[in-house]
Amino acid sequence: MHTQNQSLLDALNACIAACEHCATACLQEQDVKMMAAVSAWTGTAPTAPK
């Protein structure tokens, strides 16, 4: 079963890593209002670099 779901597990691990990166970056952001403005302007939340 594990080998059948390996690609799913890999994708989930990549997603977790991206979410952790964004959460850490947000916690360290000094200009939170800017982040909200960018999100509202683009209609999306900021994303982690690839």
ChimeraX attribute file (.defattr): number of C-alpha atoms within 10 A of each C-alpha:
attribute: neighborCount
match mode: 1-to-1
recipient: residues
	/A:1	5
	/A:2	8
	/A:3	8
	/A:4	8
	/A:5	9
	/A:6	11
	/A:7	11
	/A:8	12
	/A:9	13
	/A:10	11
	/A:11	11
	/A:12	12
	/A:13	12
	/A:14	12
	/A:15	12
	/A:16	12
	/A:17	13
	/A:18	16
	/A:19	14
	/A:20	13
	/A:21	14
	/A:22	17
	/A:23	13
	/A:24	11
	/A:25	12
	/A:26	14
	/A:27	9
	/A:28	10
	/A:29	12
	/A:30	10
	/A:31	9
	/A:32	11
	/A:33	10
	/A:34	11
	/A:35	15
	/A:36	13
	/A:37	12
	/A:38	13
	/A:39	13
	/A:40	11
	/A:41	10
	/A:42	9
	/A:43	9
	/A:44	10
	/A:45	14
	/A:46	13
	/A:47	10
	/A:48	13
	/A:49	7
	/A:50	4
